[in-house]
Amino acid sequence: METDCQLLVMEKALLEGEVRRLREIEKAKFATKEDQFKKSGKGEKKKSKEKKFSPTREFKSVEELLKIQKEAEFLRTEKQTLQEQLKWALEVRSYL
């Protein structure tokens, strides 16, 4: 009975070692595939299709330029407002 138990314990240890070895092999394969995937660049997300304006771009009309300037000013104002709200919220939180 004891020898059967000892045999089972030894067999269990051997099987656990085998499982560990196989897992390491799978991890190595996965890491290799992941590296190849990164190197190929296929994993990168596509860039958004929004229009990007460069400072050197010529505008089709004065209206387009004014519209862009107005939007830029709105975004600056919104950014400043959000920064002030964040600052206020952090100050209130520090008092609590």
DSSP file (Angstrom, degrees, kcal/mol; ACC not computed):
  #  RESIDUE AA STRUCTURE BP1 BP2  ACC     N-H-->O    O-->H-N    N-H-->O    O-->H-N    TCO  KAPPA ALPHA  PHI   PSI    X-CA   Y-CA   Z-CA
    1    1 A M     >        0   0    0      0, 0.0     4,-2.0     0, 0.0     5,-0.1   0.000 360.0 360.0 360.0 -45.6    0.0    0.0    0.0
    2    2 A E  H  >  +     0   0    0      1,-0.2     4,-2.7     2,-0.2     5,-0.2   0.885 360.0  52.7 -65.9 -38.2    2.8    2.4    0.9
    3    3 A T  H  > S+     0   0    0      2,-0.2     4,-2.6     1,-0.2    -1,-0.2   0.880 108.0  51.2 -66.2 -36.4    4.7    1.6   -2.2
    4    4 A D  H  > S+     0   0    0      2,-0.2     4,-2.4     1,-0.2    -1,-0.2   0.913 111.4  48.1 -63.1 -42.0    1.7    2.3   -4.3
    5    5 A C  H  X S+     0   0    0     -4,-2.0     4,-2.3     2,-0.2    -2,-0.2   0.918 112.1  48.6 -64.9 -43.5    1.3    5.6   -2.6
    6    6 A Q  H  X S+     0   0    0     -4,-2.7     4,-2.4     2,-0.2    -2,-0.2   0.900 110.9  51.0 -64.3 -40.7    5.0    6.4   -3.1
    7    7 A L  H  X S+     0   0    0     -4,-2.6     4,-2.7     1,-0.2    -1,-0.2   0.908 110.1  49.6 -62.2 -41.9    4.8    5.4   -6.8
    8    8 A L  H  X S+     0   0    0     -4,-2.4     4,-2.6     2,-0.2    -2,-0.2   0.897 110.3  50.2 -64.9 -39.5    1.8    7.7   -7.2
    9    9 A V  H  X S+     0   0    0     -4,-2.3     4,-2.2     2,-0.2    -2,-0.2   0.912 113.0  46.5 -63.7 -43.5    3.6   10.6   -5.5
   10   10 A M  H  X S+     0   0    0     -4,-2.4     4,-2.4     2,-0.2    -2,-0.2   0.909 113.0  49.1 -65.5 -42.4    6.6   10.1   -7.8
   11   11 A E  H  X S+     0   0    0     -4,-2.7     4,-2.6     1,-0.2    -2,-0.2   0.902 110.3  51.7 -64.0 -40.3    4.4    9.8  -10.9
   12   12 A K  H  X S+     0   0    0     -4,-2.6     4,-2.6     2,-0.2    -2,-0.2   0.921 109.7  49.2 -60.9 -44.8    2.6   13.0   -9.8
   13   13 A A  H  X S+     0   0    0     -4,-2.2     4,-2.2     2,-0.2    -2,-0.2   0.901 111.8  49.1 -62.1 -42.5    5.9   14.9   -9.4
   14   14 A L  H  X S+     0   0    0     -4,-2.4     4,-2.2     2,-0.2    -2,-0.2   0.921 112.5  47.5 -63.2 -44.1    7.1   13.7  -12.9
   15   15 A L  H  X S+     0   0    0     -4,-2.6     4,-2.7     2,-0.2    -2,-0.2   0.887 110.3  51.7 -66.1 -39.0    3.8   14.7  -14.5
   16   16 A E  H  X S+     0   0    0     -4,-2.6     4,-2.5     2,-0.2    -1,-0.2   0.906 110.2  49.7 -63.6 -40.3    3.9   18.1  -12.8
   17   17 A G  H  X S+     0   0    0     -4,-2.2     4,-2.4     2,-0.2    -2,-0.2   0.906 111.1  49.2 -62.4 -41.7    7.4   18.6  -14.1
   18   18 A E  H  X S+     0   0    0     -4,-2.2     4,-2.5     2,-0.2    -2,-0.2   0.911 111.2  49.0 -64.2 -43.4    6.3   17.6  -17.6
   19   19 A V  H  X S+     0   0    0     -4,-2.7     4,-2.4     2,-0.2    -2,-0.2   0.922 111.3  50.1 -62.0 -44.1    3.3   20.1  -17.4
   20   20 A R  H  X S+     0   0    0     -4,-2.5     4,-2.1     1,-0.2    -2,-0.2   0.913 111.0  49.2 -60.1 -44.2    5.7   22.8  -16.2
   21   21 A R  H  X S+     0   0    0     -4,-2.4     4,-1.9     1,-0.2    -1,-0.2   0.911 111.4  48.8 -62.6 -43.5    8.1   22.1  -19.1
   22   22 A L  H  X S+     0   0    0     -4,-2.5     4,-2.4     1,-0.2    -1,-0.2   0.882 109.7  52.3 -65.9 -38.4    5.3   22.2  -21.7
   23   23 A R  H  X S+     0   0    0     -4,-2.4     4,-2.6     2,-0.2    -1,-0.2   0.908 108.2  51.1 -63.4 -41.3    3.9   25.4  -20.3
   24   24 A E  H  X S+     0   0    0     -4,-2.1     4,-2.3     2,-0.2    -1,-0.2   0.894 109.7  50.3 -63.0 -39.6    7.3   27.0  -20.6
   25   25 A I  H  X S+     0   0    0     -4,-1.9     4,-2.4     2,-0.2    -2,-0.2   0.925 111.2  48.3 -63.2 -44.7    7.6   25.9  -24.2
   26   26 A E  H  X S+     0   0    0     -4,-2.4     4,-2.7     1,-0.2    -2,-0.2   0.900 110.6  51.1 -63.5 -40.9    4.2   27.3  -25.0
   27   27 A K  H  X S+     0   0    0     -4,-2.6     4,-2.8     2,-0.2    -1,-0.2   0.915 110.3  49.7 -61.7 -42.6    5.1   30.6  -23.3
   28   28 A A  H  X S+     0   0    0     -4,-2.3     4,-2.2     2,-0.2    -2,-0.2   0.910 111.9  47.9 -63.0 -42.7    8.3   30.8  -25.4
   29   29 A K  H  X S+     0   0    0     -4,-2.4     4,-2.5     2,-0.2    -2,-0.2   0.925 112.9  48.4 -63.0 -44.3    6.3   30.1  -28.6
   30   30 A F  H  X S+     0   0    0     -4,-2.7     4,-2.6     1,-0.2    -2,-0.2   0.910 111.2  49.8 -63.2 -43.0    3.7   32.7  -27.7
   31   31 A A  H  X S+     0   0    0     -4,-2.8     4,-2.4     2,-0.2    -1,-0.2   0.894 111.0  50.2 -63.6 -39.7    6.5   35.3  -26.9
   32   32 A T  H  X S+     0   0    0     -4,-2.2     4,-2.3     2,-0.2    -2,-0.2   0.922 112.2  46.5 -64.6 -44.5    8.2   34.6  -30.2
   33   33 A K  H  X S+     0   0    0     -4,-2.5     4,-2.3     1,-0.2    -2,-0.2   0.895 111.8  52.0 -64.3 -39.4    4.9   35.0  -32.2
   34   34 A E  H  X S+     0   0    0     -4,-2.6     4,-2.3     2,-0.2    -2,-0.2   0.910 109.5  49.4 -63.9 -42.3    4.2   38.2  -30.3
   35   35 A D  H  X S+     0   0    0     -4,-2.4     4,-2.5     2,-0.2    -2,-0.2   0.912 111.5  48.7 -62.7 -43.1    7.6   39.6  -31.1
   36   36 A Q  H  X S+     0   0    0     -4,-2.3     4,-2.0     1,-0.2    -1,-0.2   0.894 110.6  51.6 -63.6 -39.1    7.1   38.7  -34.8
   37   37 A F  H  X>S+     0   0    0     -4,-2.3     4,-0.9     1,-0.2     5,-0.8   0.909 111.5  46.5 -64.7 -42.6    3.7   40.3  -34.7
   38   38 A K  H ><5S+     0   0    0     -4,-2.3     3,-0.5     1,-0.2    -2,-0.2   0.905 112.0  50.9 -65.9 -41.7    5.1   43.5  -33.2
   39   39 A K  H 3<5S+     0   0    0     -4,-2.5    -1,-0.2     1,-0.2    -2,-0.2   0.845 106.3  54.6 -66.3 -33.4    8.0   43.6  -35.7
   40   40 A S  H 3<5S-     0   0    0     -4,-2.0    -1,-0.2    -5,-0.2    -2,-0.2   0.738 101.6-134.5 -74.7 -20.6    5.7   43.2  -38.7
   41   41 A G  T X<5 +     0   0    0     -4,-0.9     3,-1.0    -3,-0.5    -3,-0.1   0.557  68.8 124.3  81.4   7.4    3.7   46.2  -37.6
   42   42 A K  T 3 < +     0   0    0     -5,-0.8    -4,-0.1     1,-0.2    -5,-0.1   0.712  64.6  63.6 -73.2 -18.8    0.4   44.5  -38.2
   43   43 A G  T 3  S+     0   0    0     -6,-0.7    -1,-0.2    -5,-0.1     2,-0.1   0.568  77.8 107.9 -83.0  -8.6   -0.7   45.1  -34.6
   44   44 A E  S <  S-     0   0    0     -3,-1.0     2,-0.2    -6,-0.1     3,-0.1  -0.426  72.7-118.5 -72.9 142.9   -0.8   48.9  -35.0
   45   45 A K        -     0   0    0     -2,-0.1     2,-0.1     1,-0.1    -1,-0.1  -0.490  33.1-102.9 -76.6 150.2   -4.1   50.6  -35.1
   46   46 A K        -     0   0    0     -2,-0.2    -1,-0.1     1,-0.1     3,-0.1  -0.465  41.1-105.6 -71.6 145.4   -5.0   52.5  -38.2
   47   47 A K        -     0   0    0     -2,-0.1    -1,-0.1     1,-0.1    -3,-0.0  -0.372  41.5 -97.3 -69.8 150.2   -4.7   56.2  -37.9
   48   48 A S        -     0   0    0      1,-0.1    -1,-0.1    -3,-0.1    -3,-0.0  -0.282  24.0-129.0 -66.4 155.6   -7.9   58.2  -37.6
   49   49 A K        +     0   0    0     -3,-0.1    -1,-0.1     2,-0.1     2,-0.1   0.146  63.1 130.7 -95.1  20.3   -9.2   59.7  -40.8
   50   50 A E        -     0   0    0      1,-0.1     2,-0.3     0, 0.0    -3,-0.0  -0.388  68.2-101.7 -69.9 151.5   -9.6   63.1  -39.3
   51   51 A K        -     0   0    0     -2,-0.1     2,-0.5     1,-0.0    -1,-0.1  -0.582  34.8-155.3 -72.7 132.6   -8.2   66.0  -41.2
   52   52 A K        -     0   0    0     -2,-0.3     2,-0.5    -3,-0.1    -1,-0.0  -0.952   5.4-148.8-112.7 126.8   -4.9   67.2  -39.8
   53   53 A F        -     0   0    0     -2,-0.5    -2,-0.0     4,-0.0     0, 0.0  -0.806   7.1-159.0 -98.5 129.5   -4.0   70.7  -40.4
   54   54 A S    >   -     0   0    0     -2,-0.5     3,-1.6     1,-0.1    -2,-0.0  -0.770  28.0-118.8-101.5 153.0   -0.4   71.6  -40.7
   55   55 A P  T 3  S+     0   0    0      0, 0.0    -1,-0.1     0, 0.0    -2,-0.0   0.753 113.7  51.9 -62.2 -23.1    0.8   75.2  -40.2
   56   56 A T  T 3  S+     0   0    0      2,-0.1     2,-0.1     0, 0.0    -3,-0.0   0.490  82.9 115.0 -92.6  -3.2    2.2   75.4  -43.7
   57   57 A R    <   -     0   0    0     -3,-1.6     2,-0.4     1,-0.1    -4,-0.0  -0.432  64.9-130.1 -70.9 138.0   -1.1   74.2  -45.4
   58   58 A E        -     0   0    0     -2,-0.1     2,-0.2     2,-0.0    -1,-0.1  -0.732  21.7-131.4 -88.0 137.0   -2.8   76.7  -47.6
   59   59 A F        -     0   0    0     -2,-0.4     3,-0.1     1,-0.1     4,-0.0  -0.598   6.5-133.1 -90.8 149.3   -6.5   77.2  -46.9
   60   60 A K  S    S+     0   0    0     -2,-0.2     2,-0.3     1,-0.1    -1,-0.1   0.840  85.0   0.2 -69.3 -33.2   -9.1   77.1  -49.6
   61   61 A S     >  -     0   0    0      1,-0.1     4,-1.6    -3,-0.0    -1,-0.1  -0.967  67.4-111.6-151.4 165.9  -10.8   80.2  -48.4
   62   62 A V  H  > S+     0   0    0     -2,-0.3     4,-2.7     1,-0.2     5,-0.2   0.845 116.6  60.0 -66.8 -34.1  -10.6   82.9  -45.7
   63   63 A E  H  > S+     0   0    0      1,-0.2     4,-2.5     2,-0.2    -1,-0.2   0.901 103.5  50.2 -61.2 -41.2  -13.8   81.4  -44.3
   64   64 A E  H  > S+     0   0    0      2,-0.2     4,-2.2     1,-0.2    -1,-0.2   0.917 111.2  48.5 -63.6 -43.0  -12.2   78.1  -43.7
   65   65 A L  H  X S+     0   0    0     -4,-1.6     4,-2.5     2,-0.2    -2,-0.2   0.921 112.4  48.1 -62.3 -45.2   -9.3   79.8  -41.9
   66   66 A L  H  X S+     0   0    0     -4,-2.7     4,-2.6     1,-0.2    -2,-0.2   0.896 110.3  52.2 -63.5 -40.4  -11.6   81.8  -39.7
   67   67 A K  H  X S+     0   0    0     -4,-2.5     4,-2.3     2,-0.2    -1,-0.2   0.917 111.4  46.5 -61.3 -44.1  -13.6   78.7  -38.9
   68   68 A I  H  X S+     0   0    0     -4,-2.2     4,-2.4     2,-0.2    -2,-0.2   0.897 112.5  49.7 -66.8 -41.0  -10.5   76.8  -37.8
   69   69 A Q  H  X S+     0   0    0     -4,-2.5     4,-2.2     2,-0.2    -2,-0.2   0.900 110.9  50.0 -64.5 -39.7   -9.2   79.8  -35.8
   70   70 A K  H  X S+     0   0    0     -4,-2.6     4,-2.2     2,-0.2    -2,-0.2   0.913 111.6  47.9 -64.5 -42.8  -12.6   80.1  -34.0
   71   71 A E  H  X S+     0   0    0     -4,-2.3     4,-2.4     2,-0.2    -2,-0.2   0.889 110.4  52.2 -64.8 -39.8  -12.6   76.4  -33.2
   72   72 A A  H  X S+     0   0    0     -4,-2.4     4,-2.2     2,-0.2    -2,-0.2   0.909 109.8  48.6 -63.7 -41.7   -9.1   76.6  -31.9
   73   73 A E  H  X S+     0   0    0     -4,-2.2     4,-2.4     2,-0.2    -2,-0.2   0.903 110.6  51.3 -64.7 -41.4  -10.0   79.5  -29.6
   74   74 A F  H  X S+     0   0    0     -4,-2.2     4,-2.6     1,-0.2    -2,-0.2   0.919 110.3  49.0 -60.5 -43.7  -13.0   77.5  -28.4
   75   75 A L  H  X S+     0   0    0     -4,-2.4     4,-2.4     2,-0.2    -2,-0.2   0.877 109.8  51.4 -66.0 -37.7  -10.8   74.5  -27.6
   76   76 A R  H  X S+     0   0    0     -4,-2.2     4,-2.3     2,-0.2    -1,-0.2   0.927 112.2  46.9 -62.4 -44.2   -8.3   76.7  -25.7
   77   77 A T  H  X S+     0   0    0     -4,-2.4     4,-2.5     1,-0.2    -2,-0.2   0.916 112.3  49.4 -63.9 -44.1  -11.1   78.2  -23.6
   78   78 A E  H  X S+     0   0    0     -4,-2.6     4,-2.5     2,-0.2    -1,-0.2   0.893 110.5  51.0 -62.8 -40.1  -12.6   74.8  -23.0
   79   79 A K  H  X S+     0   0    0     -4,-2.4     4,-2.4     2,-0.2    -2,-0.2   0.924 110.6  48.5 -62.4 -44.9   -9.2   73.4  -21.9
   80   80 A Q  H  X S+     0   0    0     -4,-2.3     4,-2.2     2,-0.2    -2,-0.2   0.912 111.5  49.8 -62.7 -42.6   -8.7   76.4  -19.5
   81   81 A T  H  X S+     0   0    0     -4,-2.5     4,-2.4     1,-0.2    -2,-0.2   0.921 111.7  48.1 -61.9 -45.0  -12.1   75.8  -18.0
   82   82 A L  H  X S+     0   0    0     -4,-2.5     4,-2.4     1,-0.2    -1,-0.2   0.875 110.0  52.2 -65.0 -37.5  -11.5   72.1  -17.5
   83   83 A Q  H  X S+     0   0    0     -4,-2.4     4,-2.4     2,-0.2    -1,-0.2   0.906 110.5  48.2 -64.8 -40.3   -8.1   72.8  -15.9
   84   84 A E  H  X S+     0   0    0     -4,-2.2     4,-2.5     2,-0.2    -2,-0.2   0.902 111.4  50.0 -65.9 -41.2   -9.7   75.2  -13.5
   85   85 A Q  H  X S+     0   0    0     -4,-2.4     4,-2.6     2,-0.2    -2,-0.2   0.903 111.5  48.8 -63.5 -41.0  -12.5   72.7  -12.6
   86   86 A L  H  X S+     0   0    0     -4,-2.4     4,-2.5     2,-0.2    -2,-0.2   0.922 111.1  49.7 -63.9 -44.6   -9.9   70.1  -12.0
   87   87 A K  H  X S+     0   0    0     -4,-2.4     4,-2.0     2,-0.2    -2,-0.2   0.927 112.6  47.3 -60.1 -45.8   -7.8   72.4   -9.8
   88   88 A W  H  X S+     0   0    0     -4,-2.5     4,-2.6     1,-0.2    -2,-0.2   0.917 111.6  50.6 -61.9 -44.5  -11.0   73.3   -7.8
   89   89 A A  H  X S+     0   0    0     -4,-2.6     4,-2.3     1,-0.2    -1,-0.2   0.889 110.5  49.3 -63.5 -39.4  -12.0   69.6   -7.5
   90   90 A L  H  X S+     0   0    0     -4,-2.5     4,-1.8     2,-0.2    -1,-0.2   0.872 110.9  50.1 -67.8 -35.9   -8.5   68.7   -6.2
   91   91 A E  H  X S+     0   0    0     -4,-2.0     4,-1.1     2,-0.2    -2,-0.2   0.923 111.8  47.5 -66.4 -44.0   -8.5   71.5   -3.7
   92   92 A V  H  X S+     0   0    0     -4,-2.6     4,-0.9     1,-0.2     3,-0.5   0.906 111.2  51.9 -62.6 -41.7  -12.0   70.4   -2.4
   93   93 A R  H >< S+     0   0    0     -4,-2.3     3,-0.5     1,-0.2    -1,-0.2   0.860 104.1  56.8 -64.4 -35.4  -10.8   66.8   -2.2
   94   94 A S  H 3< S+     0   0    0     -4,-1.8    -1,-0.2     1,-0.2    -2,-0.2   0.789 104.0  53.9 -68.9 -25.6   -7.7   67.8   -0.2
   95   95 A Y  H 3<        0   0    0     -4,-1.1    -1,-0.2    -3,-0.5    -2,-0.2   0.734 360.0 360.0 -77.1 -22.3  -10.0   69.4    2.4
   96   96 A L    <<        0   0    0     -4,-0.9    -1,-0.2    -3,-0.5    -2,-0.2   0.478 360.0 360.0 -79.5 360.0  -12.0   66.3    2.9
